[in-house]
Amino acid sequence: MHSFAAQNWEEDSHSPLKKAKVSWSNYGGKFIAAVENGPLSATQFHPEKSGDAGAKLIENWIAKCA
C-alpha cells in the first residue's frame, strides 16, 4: 500500500446522495479498494493487473455503461 491510499470512509447522514457501496482490502494495512455510487465507480488499484477477477470487473463495468 502506498501513502496515498484512502484508509477511512465517512458519509454525511444528511447528504441527498444514496449510500455508497465501499469495498475494502488489506495489503500492508486496511484501505478502500473500490467505491460505487450510482453512475460513479472508482478503484484504488489497477483492475487490468488483477488477473481474471480484474478482467471481469472491467467487463462488468463496460456492460453497465453500454
N, C-alpha and C positions, 0 to 999 in steps of 0.2 A: 504494500500500500504506500502511495506517495503522500506527501504532506498536504496535498490539495483535495483529498477525499472528503466528501460530506459525511460527517460522523454523527449527526443528530438531525431530527426532523420534528418540528412542531407546527401544528396548524392552528390558525386563528379560528376559534369556535364561532365567531361572528361573521366569518367570510361567506360571501354568497356562492363561492365555488363549492362543488361537491368534494367530498373527502377523497384524497389521492390514494392510489394503491402504491405502497412503498415496499420494495424488495431489499433485503439486507444480505450481506455476505460477511465472512470473516477470513481475512488473509493478512496476517500481521496486525490485526485489530479489526473491530467491527466497523463497517461502513455501509452507506447506502449504495446498492448496486444498480437500482433502476427505480424510476418513478413514472406512473401513468395517471393522467387526469384528463378524461375526455379525449380530445384530439392530441393532447400533449404526451409525448413519450420521450424519456431521456435515460441514458445509461451512463454509468461511471466505469465502464470497461469497454473493451473492443469486441463486440459480438462476432465480428468477422474472424477473430483469432481464437474463438472459443469452441472450435470443433463443430460436431453435429448439432449440439444444443444452440450454439450461436447462429448457425445457418438457419435453423428452424425459427428462431426469434426473428431474424431478418425476413424470412419467407412470410411469417405471420403478419409482420408489420406492413410489408408491401401489399399483401392481400387486403388488409384493413384499409389501406389508402386507395385501393382501386375501386 
